[in-house]
Amino acid sequence: MSYNVAIDGPAGAGKSTIAKAVAKKMNLIYVDTGAMYRAMAFFMIREKISPNDAEAISKKCREADISIGHENGEQVVYLNGENVNPYLRTEEVGNMASVISQQPAVREKLVELQQALAAKSDCIMDGRDIGTCVLPGAQAKIYLTAGSAVRAKRRYDELTAKGQTCDLKKIQSDIEERDYRDMHREHSPLRQAEDAVLVDSSDMTIDEVINKIISICEEAK
Ligand code: DC
């Protein structure tokens, strides 16, 4: 049986940074499920599907074959055979991913892929519904969160470091809107699993969070 760690939490809590570091230290494969929803969102944007057209999203997602591979320890997402990693990290794609992930047809397709990956390898998987729906039997579950102002500031610093101009208030309101949508949708909303350990990273350094999560994982081994 494979060893699985589930990390859930809201946008910008630092899940991917932390999960990547923990994966390296514990020799696990890192699976970023948000990137799969982003690839599906990118497909919808490219196909000019409206975010308001639920029926078209449910229909169109059948034409998207999404798979993942690993190159130099990095996850690569393939959309109908094409490496789409370079297109996934924009705000537009992130917001569209939050919208299309409300559709059961999209979720069913991606959850199946995630469960197959976890069954065949020791992994740490991050997302919104990993501990509650995708891997209810994961050996360790963490709910990683931080206040929305802290998360917005981290995102702002990340974007400005890349030379992009952005508005802190707009980033925070986008984050809060995304939190609301992810937490209140009908299917697999974001919530802490009953057996997940809550880690609030608002006043913690990255290293402190990594060490805390490693100790939770070691205990659960
Ligand atoms: O983690 P992220 O920002 O890359 O995720 C983008 C969106 O995808 C997120 O707002 C909601 C959706 N998502 C989801 O519904 N379930 C997951 N397991 C991961 C992401």
py3Dmol code that shows the C-alpha trace and the ligand (Angstrom):
import py3Dmol

protein = """\
ATOM      1  CA  MET A   1       0.000   0.000   0.000  1.00  0.00           C
ATOM      2  CA  SER A   2       1.358   3.428  -0.844  1.00  0.00           C
ATOM      3  CA  TYR A   3       1.999   6.173   1.709  1.00  0.00           C
ATOM      4  CA  ASN A   4      -0.101   9.276   1.015  1.00  0.00           C
ATOM      5  CA  VAL A   5      -0.105  12.750   2.549  1.00  0.00           C
ATOM      6  CA  ALA A   6      -3.022  15.130   1.875  1.00  0.00           C
ATOM      7  CA  ILE A   7      -2.641  18.912   2.148  1.00  0.00           C
ATOM      8  CA  ASP A   8      -5.710  21.077   1.683  1.00  0.00           C
ATOM      9  CA  GLY A   9      -6.296  24.759   2.212  1.00  0.00           C
ATOM     10  CA  PRO A  10      -7.317  28.038   0.584  1.00  0.00           C
ATOM     11  CA  ALA A  11      -5.553  29.796  -2.301  1.00  0.00           C
ATOM     12  CA  GLY A  12      -2.186  31.284  -1.406  1.00  0.00           C
ATOM     13  CA  ALA A  13      -1.691  29.429   1.890  1.00  0.00           C
ATOM     14  CA  GLY A  14       1.672  28.169   0.616  1.00  0.00           C
ATOM     15  CA  LYS A  15       0.567  24.588  -0.043  1.00  0.00           C
ATOM     16  CA  SER A  16       2.673  24.032  -3.148  1.00  0.00           C
ATOM     17  CA  THR A  17       5.880  25.596  -1.758  1.00  0.00           C
ATOM     18  CA  ILE A  18       5.568  23.534   1.412  1.00  0.00           C
ATOM     19  CA  ALA A  19       4.470  20.311  -0.271  1.00  0.00           C
ATOM     20  CA  LYS A  20       7.381  20.508  -2.733  1.00  0.00           C
ATOM     21  CA  ALA A  21       9.893  20.897   0.097  1.00  0.00           C
ATOM     22  CA  VAL A  22       8.347  18.111   2.184  1.00  0.00           C
ATOM     23  CA  ALA A  23       8.293  15.835  -0.885  1.00  0.00           C
ATOM     24  CA  LYS A  24      12.009  16.357  -1.389  1.00  0.00           C
ATOM     25  CA  LYS A  25      12.900  15.726   2.251  1.00  0.00           C
ATOM     26  CA  MET A  26      10.667  12.665   2.593  1.00  0.00           C
ATOM     27  CA  ASN A  27      11.274  11.261  -0.868  1.00  0.00           C
ATOM     28  CA  LEU A  28       7.645  11.486  -1.979  1.00  0.00           C
ATOM     29  CA  ILE A  29       6.193  12.448  -5.352  1.00  0.00           C
ATOM     30  CA  TYR A  30       4.527  15.859  -5.245  1.00  0.00           C
ATOM     31  CA  VAL A  31       1.122  15.982  -6.939  1.00  0.00           C
ATOM     32  CA  ASP A  32      -0.311  19.472  -7.521  1.00  0.00           C
ATOM     33  CA  THR A  33      -4.019  18.905  -8.209  1.00  0.00           C
ATOM     34  CA  GLY A  34      -4.700  22.638  -8.665  1.00  0.00           C
ATOM     35  CA  ALA A  35      -2.522  22.476 -11.789  1.00  0.00           C
ATOM     36  CA  MET A  36      -4.865  19.852 -13.239  1.00  0.00           C
ATOM     37  CA  TYR A  37      -7.900  22.126 -12.690  1.00  0.00           C
ATOM     38  CA  ARG A  38      -5.840  24.977 -14.150  1.00  0.00           C
ATOM     39  CA  ALA A  39      -5.050  22.884 -17.264  1.00  0.00           C
ATOM     40  CA  MET A  40      -8.758  22.214 -17.699  1.00  0.00           C
ATOM     41  CA  ALA A  41      -9.461  25.955 -17.219  1.00  0.00           C
ATOM     42  CA  PHE A  42      -6.808  26.838 -19.793  1.00  0.00           C
ATOM     43  CA  PHE A  43      -8.481  24.443 -22.228  1.00  0.00           C
ATOM     44  CA  MET A  44     -11.874  26.172 -21.671  1.00  0.00           C
ATOM     45  CA  ILE A  45     -10.340  29.641 -22.150  1.00  0.00           C
ATOM     46  CA  ARG A  46      -8.633  28.532 -25.334  1.00  0.00           C
ATOM     47  CA  GLU A  47     -11.870  27.007 -26.607  1.00  0.00           C
ATOM     48  CA  LYS A  48     -13.655  30.301 -25.774  1.00  0.00           C
ATOM     49  CA  ILE A  49     -16.123  28.638 -23.394  1.00  0.00           C
ATOM     50  CA  SER A  50     -17.892  31.111 -21.098  1.00  0.00           C
ATOM     51  CA  PRO A  51     -17.362  30.589 -17.350  1.00  0.00           C
ATOM     52  CA  ASN A  52     -21.128  31.025 -16.966  1.00  0.00           C
ATOM     53  CA  ASP A  53     -22.030  28.200 -19.345  1.00  0.00           C
ATOM     54  CA  ALA A  54     -22.101  25.151 -17.047  1.00  0.00           C
ATOM     55  CA  GLU A  55     -23.504  22.885 -19.728  1.00  0.00           C
ATOM     56  CA  ALA A  56     -20.785  23.762 -22.242  1.00  0.00           C
ATOM     57  CA  ILE A  57     -18.079  23.223 -19.565  1.00  0.00           C
ATOM     58  CA  SER A  58     -19.459  19.780 -18.663  1.00  0.00           C
ATOM     59  CA  LYS A  59     -19.627  18.780 -22.328  1.00  0.00           C
ATOM     60  CA  LYS A  60     -16.297  20.228 -23.385  1.00  0.00           C
ATOM     61  CA  CYS A  61     -14.281  18.662 -20.552  1.00  0.00           C
ATOM     62  CA  ARG A  62     -14.730  15.269 -22.239  1.00  0.00           C
ATOM     63  CA  GLU A  63     -12.450  16.485 -25.045  1.00  0.00           C
ATOM     64  CA  ALA A  64      -9.583  17.299 -22.677  1.00  0.00           C
ATOM     65  CA  ASP A  65      -7.180  14.481 -21.997  1.00  0.00           C
ATOM     66  CA  ILE A  66      -5.123  15.550 -18.977  1.00  0.00           C
ATOM     67  CA  SER A  67      -2.158  13.575 -17.708  1.00  0.00           C
ATOM     68  CA  ILE A  68       0.893  14.317 -15.620  1.00  0.00           C
ATOM     69  CA  GLY A  69       4.531  13.369 -15.722  1.00  0.00           C
ATOM     70  CA  HIS A  70       7.652  14.367 -13.797  1.00  0.00           C
ATOM     71  CA  GLU A  71      10.743  15.967 -15.283  1.00  0.00           C
ATOM     72  CA  ASN A  72      13.710  16.843 -13.036  1.00  0.00           C
ATOM     73  CA  GLY A  73      11.449  16.480  -9.997  1.00  0.00           C
ATOM     74  CA  GLU A  74       8.928  18.997 -11.416  1.00  0.00           C
ATOM     75  CA  GLN A  75       5.358  18.038 -12.243  1.00  0.00           C
ATOM     76  CA  VAL A  76       4.487  18.570 -15.906  1.00  0.00           C
ATOM     77  CA  VAL A  77       0.831  18.739 -16.959  1.00  0.00           C
ATOM     78  CA  TYR A  78      -0.073  17.560 -20.448  1.00  0.00           C
ATOM     79  CA  LEU A  79      -3.266  18.694 -22.152  1.00  0.00           C
ATOM     80  CA  ASN A  80      -4.019  16.482 -25.146  1.00  0.00           C
ATOM     81  CA  GLY A  81      -0.322  15.674 -25.297  1.00  0.00           C
ATOM     82  CA  GLU A  82       0.942  19.269 -25.005  1.00  0.00           C
ATOM     83  CA  ASN A  83       3.001  20.487 -22.037  1.00  0.00           C
ATOM     84  CA  VAL A  84       0.853  23.389 -20.758  1.00  0.00           C
ATOM     85  CA  ASN A  85       2.888  24.272 -17.627  1.00  0.00           C
ATOM     86  CA  PRO A  86       3.932  27.690 -19.004  1.00  0.00           C
ATOM     87  CA  TYR A  87       0.287  28.841 -19.227  1.00  0.00           C
ATOM     88  CA  LEU A  88      -1.080  27.759 -15.861  1.00  0.00           C
ATOM     89  CA  ARG A  89       0.120  30.272 -13.256  1.00  0.00           C
ATOM     90  CA  THR A  90      -1.852  33.384 -14.285  1.00  0.00           C
ATOM     91  CA  GLU A  91      -4.672  34.968 -12.246  1.00  0.00           C
ATOM     92  CA  GLU A  92      -7.025  34.529 -15.212  1.00  0.00           C
ATOM     93  CA  VAL A  93      -6.444  30.774 -15.337  1.00  0.00           C
ATOM     94  CA  GLY A  94      -6.629  30.499 -11.509  1.00  0.00           C
ATOM     95  CA  ASN A  95      -9.980  32.256 -11.361  1.00  0.00           C
ATOM     96  CA  MET A  96     -11.357  30.193 -14.258  1.00  0.00           C
ATOM     97  CA  ALA A  97     -10.122  27.016 -12.507  1.00  0.00           C
ATOM     98  CA  SER A  98     -12.076  27.976  -9.393  1.00  0.00           C
ATOM     99  CA  VAL A  99     -15.223  28.407 -11.543  1.00  0.00           C
ATOM    100  CA  ILE A 100     -14.995  25.274 -13.682  1.00  0.00           C
ATOM    101  CA  SER A 101     -14.061  23.109 -10.673  1.00  0.00           C
ATOM    102  CA  GLN A 102     -17.668  23.519  -9.504  1.00  0.00           C
ATOM    103  CA  GLN A 103     -18.798  21.158 -12.266  1.00  0.00           C
ATOM    104  CA  PRO A 104     -19.154  17.487 -11.233  1.00  0.00           C
ATOM    105  CA  ALA A 105     -18.089  16.266 -14.708  1.00  0.00           C
ATOM    106  CA  VAL A 106     -14.769  18.099 -14.374  1.00  0.00           C
ATOM    107  CA  ARG A 107     -14.207  16.851 -10.820  1.00  0.00           C
ATOM    108  CA  GLU A 108     -15.017  13.214 -11.608  1.00  0.00           C
ATOM    109  CA  LYS A 109     -12.508  13.126 -14.406  1.00  0.00           C
ATOM    110  CA  LEU A 110      -9.658  14.692 -12.406  1.00  0.00           C
ATOM    111  CA  VAL A 111     -10.344  12.850  -9.132  1.00  0.00           C
ATOM    112  CA  GLU A 112     -10.063   9.534 -10.978  1.00  0.00           C
ATOM    113  CA  LEU A 113      -6.636  10.543 -12.301  1.00  0.00           C
ATOM    114  CA  GLN A 114      -5.511  11.708  -8.836  1.00  0.00           C
ATOM    115  CA  GLN A 115      -6.605   8.481  -7.131  1.00  0.00           C
ATOM    116  CA  ALA A 116      -4.782   6.379  -9.717  1.00  0.00           C
ATOM    117  CA  LEU A 117      -1.569   8.364  -9.132  1.00  0.00           C
ATOM    118  CA  ALA A 118      -1.815   8.015  -5.345  1.00  0.00           C
ATOM    119  CA  ALA A 119      -2.493   4.274  -5.553  1.00  0.00           C
ATOM    120  CA  LYS A 120       0.716   3.604  -7.448  1.00  0.00           C
ATOM    121  CA  SER A 121       3.154   5.916  -5.661  1.00  0.00           C
ATOM    122  CA  ASP A 122       4.078   7.358  -2.260  1.00  0.00           C
ATOM    123  CA  CYS A 123       3.001  10.953  -2.670  1.00  0.00           C
ATOM    124  CA  ILE A 124       2.087  14.250  -1.093  1.00  0.00           C
ATOM    125  CA  MET A 125      -0.939  15.714  -2.847  1.00  0.00           C
ATOM    126  CA  ASP A 126      -2.284  19.233  -2.400  1.00  0.00           C
ATOM    127  CA  GLY A 127      -5.649  20.740  -3.296  1.00  0.00           C
ATOM    128  CA  ARG A 128      -9.047  21.528  -1.769  1.00  0.00           C
ATOM    129  CA  ASP A 129     -10.726  18.123  -1.345  1.00  0.00           C
ATOM    130  CA  ILE A 130      -7.812  15.711  -0.977  1.00  0.00           C
ATOM    131  CA  GLY A 131      -8.362  14.773   2.684  1.00  0.00           C
ATOM    132  CA  THR A 132     -12.157  14.813   2.405  1.00  0.00           C
ATOM    133  CA  CYS A 133     -12.822  13.184  -1.002  1.00  0.00           C
ATOM    134  CA  VAL A 134      -9.824  12.155  -3.078  1.00  0.00           C
ATOM    135  CA  LEU A 135      -7.757  10.310  -0.451  1.00  0.00           C
ATOM    136  CA  PRO A 136      -9.984   9.801   2.607  1.00  0.00           C
ATOM    137  CA  GLY A 137      -7.592   7.053   3.757  1.00  0.00           C
ATOM    138  CA  ALA A 138      -4.395   9.159   3.532  1.00  0.00           C
ATOM    139  CA  GLN A 139      -1.988   8.366   6.389  1.00  0.00           C
ATOM    140  CA  ALA A 140      -1.446  12.083   7.157  1.00  0.00           C
ATOM    141  CA  LYS A 141      -3.810  14.988   6.528  1.00  0.00           C
ATOM    142  CA  ILE A 142      -3.010  18.672   6.959  1.00  0.00           C
ATOM    143  CA  TYR A 143      -5.251  21.706   6.572  1.00  0.00           C
ATOM    144  CA  LEU A 144      -2.890  24.593   5.835  1.00  0.00           C
ATOM    145  CA  THR A 145      -4.281  28.090   6.086  1.00  0.00           C
ATOM    146  CA  ALA A 146      -3.358  31.747   6.748  1.00  0.00           C
ATOM    147  CA  GLY A 147      -5.326  35.007   7.003  1.00  0.00           C
ATOM    148  CA  SER A 148      -6.453  36.461   3.655  1.00  0.00           C
ATOM    149  CA  ALA A 149      -4.412  39.674   4.127  1.00  0.00           C
ATOM    150  CA  VAL A 150      -1.249  37.615   4.722  1.00  0.00           C
ATOM    151  CA  ARG A 151      -1.941  35.432   1.698  1.00  0.00           C
ATOM    152  CA  ALA A 152      -2.604  38.475  -0.505  1.00  0.00           C
ATOM    153  CA  LYS A 153       0.636  40.122   0.624  1.00  0.00           C
ATOM    154  CA  ARG A 154       2.636  36.951  -0.140  1.00  0.00           C
ATOM    155  CA  ARG A 155       1.099  36.770  -3.619  1.00  0.00           C
ATOM    156  CA  TYR A 156       1.766  40.482  -4.156  1.00  0.00           C
ATOM    157  CA  ASP A 157       5.432  40.047  -3.177  1.00  0.00           C
ATOM    158  CA  GLU A 158       5.743  37.032  -5.498  1.00  0.00           C
ATOM    159  CA  LEU A 159       4.310  38.961  -8.481  1.00  0.00           C
ATOM    160  CA  THR A 160       6.301  42.160  -7.877  1.00  0.00           C
ATOM    161  CA  ALA A 161       9.486  40.089  -7.514  1.00  0.00           C
ATOM    162  CA  LYS A 162       8.753  38.835 -11.053  1.00  0.00           C
ATOM    163  CA  GLY A 163       8.510  42.470 -12.180  1.00  0.00           C
ATOM    164  CA  GLN A 164       4.720  42.496 -12.584  1.00  0.00           C
ATOM    165  CA  THR A 165       2.740  45.516 -11.413  1.00  0.00           C
ATOM    166  CA  CYS A 166      -0.277  44.626  -9.323  1.00  0.00           C
ATOM    167  CA  ASP A 167      -2.782  45.984  -6.865  1.00  0.00           C
ATOM    168  CA  LEU A 168      -2.684  44.499  -3.347  1.00  0.00           C
ATOM    169  CA  LYS A 169      -6.356  45.315  -2.617  1.00  0.00           C
ATOM    170  CA  LYS A 170      -7.519  43.645  -5.842  1.00  0.00           C
ATOM    171  CA  ILE A 171      -5.409  40.551  -5.072  1.00  0.00           C
ATOM    172  CA  GLN A 172      -6.977  40.315  -1.613  1.00  0.00           C
ATOM    173  CA  SER A 173     -10.533  40.712  -2.923  1.00  0.00           C
ATOM    174  CA  ASP A 174      -9.865  38.074  -5.627  1.00  0.00           C
ATOM    175  CA  ILE A 175      -8.519  35.698  -2.952  1.00  0.00           C
ATOM    176  CA  GLU A 176     -11.573  36.248  -0.749  1.00  0.00           C
ATOM    177  CA  GLU A 177     -13.918  35.720  -3.684  1.00  0.00           C
ATOM    178  CA  ARG A 178     -12.078  32.512  -4.600  1.00  0.00           C
ATOM    179  CA  ASP A 179     -12.195  31.294  -0.941  1.00  0.00           C
ATOM    180  CA  TYR A 180     -15.933  31.882  -0.858  1.00  0.00           C
ATOM    181  CA  ARG A 181     -16.526  30.017  -4.124  1.00  0.00           C
ATOM    182  CA  ASP A 182     -14.246  27.097  -3.170  1.00  0.00           C
ATOM    183  CA  MET A 183     -15.826  26.760   0.294  1.00  0.00           C
ATOM    184  CA  HIS A 184     -19.462  27.129  -0.700  1.00  0.00           C
ATOM    185  CA  ARG A 185     -19.753  25.099  -3.881  1.00  0.00           C
ATOM    186  CA  GLU A 186     -22.124  22.149  -3.890  1.00  0.00           C
ATOM    187  CA  HIS A 187     -19.605  19.445  -4.850  1.00  0.00           C
ATOM    188  CA  SER A 188     -16.552  18.688  -2.677  1.00  0.00           C
ATOM    189  CA  PRO A 189     -16.231  22.159  -1.120  1.00  0.00           C
ATOM    190  CA  LEU A 190     -13.010  23.149   0.621  1.00  0.00           C
ATOM    191  CA  ARG A 191     -13.214  22.185   4.277  1.00  0.00           C
ATOM    192  CA  GLN A 192     -10.961  20.685   6.904  1.00  0.00           C
ATOM    193  CA  ALA A 193     -11.329  16.896   7.146  1.00  0.00           C
ATOM    194  CA  GLU A 194     -12.247  15.758  10.660  1.00  0.00           C
ATOM    195  CA  ASP A 195      -8.962  13.918  11.034  1.00  0.00           C
ATOM    196  CA  ALA A 196      -6.771  16.656   9.488  1.00  0.00           C
ATOM    197  CA  VAL A 197      -4.285  18.670  11.573  1.00  0.00           C
ATOM    198  CA  LEU A 198      -4.806  22.438  11.295  1.00  0.00           C
ATOM    199  CA  VAL A 199      -1.674  24.500  10.580  1.00  0.00           C
ATOM    200  CA  ASP A 200      -2.089  28.285  10.449  1.00  0.00           C
ATOM    201  CA  SER A 201       1.004  29.699   8.761  1.00  0.00           C
ATOM    202  CA  SER A 202       0.127  33.415   9.250  1.00  0.00           C
ATOM    203  CA  ASP A 203       2.925  33.958  11.767  1.00  0.00           C
ATOM    204  CA  MET A 204       5.261  31.139  10.746  1.00  0.00           C
ATOM    205  CA  THR A 205       8.302  31.100   8.481  1.00  0.00           C
ATOM    206  CA  ILE A 206       8.437  28.659   5.566  1.00  0.00           C
ATOM    207  CA  ASP A 207      10.977  26.501   7.428  1.00  0.00           C
ATOM    208  CA  GLU A 208       8.804  26.380  10.531  1.00  0.00           C
ATOM    209  CA  VAL A 209       5.845  25.189   8.467  1.00  0.00           C
ATOM    210  CA  ILE A 210       7.944  22.575   6.650  1.00  0.00           C
ATOM    211  CA  ASN A 211       9.299  21.203   9.933  1.00  0.00           C
ATOM    212  CA  LYS A 212       5.872  21.137  11.521  1.00  0.00           C
ATOM    213  CA  ILE A 213       4.410  19.212   8.589  1.00  0.00           C
ATOM    214  CA  ILE A 214       7.299  16.759   8.460  1.00  0.00           C
ATOM    215  CA  SER A 215       6.795  15.999  12.147  1.00  0.00           C
ATOM    216  CA  ILE A 216       3.050  15.400  11.537  1.00  0.00           C
ATOM    217  CA  CYS A 217       3.921  13.064   8.623  1.00  0.00           C
ATOM    218  CA  GLU A 218       6.602  11.174  10.571  1.00  0.00           C
ATOM    219  CA  GLU A 219       4.185  10.602  13.436  1.00  0.00           C
ATOM    220  CA  ALA A 220       1.597   9.184  11.025  1.00  0.00           C
ATOM    221  CA  LYS A 221       4.026   6.760   9.374  1.00  0.00           C
TER     222      LYS A 221
END
"""
ligand_1 = """\
20
DC
O -4.501 25.504 -5.866
P -4.781 26.331 -7.127
O -4.889 27.800 -6.888
O -3.834 25.998 -8.228
O -6.240 25.823 -7.605
C -6.965 26.458 -8.616
C -8.451 26.173 -8.431
O -8.741 24.805 -8.722
C -9.011 26.396 -7.033
O -9.448 27.738 -6.839
C -10.146 25.412 -6.917
C -9.766 24.304 -7.859
N -9.290 23.110 -7.173
C -10.240 22.220 -6.715
O -11.436 22.479 -6.833
N -9.858 21.054 -6.135
C -8.564 20.761 -5.971
N -8.217 19.598 -5.409
C -7.560 21.680 -6.407
C -7.964 22.858 -6.995
"""
view = py3Dmol.view(width=600, height=400)
view.addModel(protein, "pdb")
view.setStyle({"model": 0}, {"cartoon": {"style": "trace"}})
view.addModel(ligand_1, "xyz")
view.setStyle({"model": 1}, {"stick": {}})
view.zoomTo()
view.show()
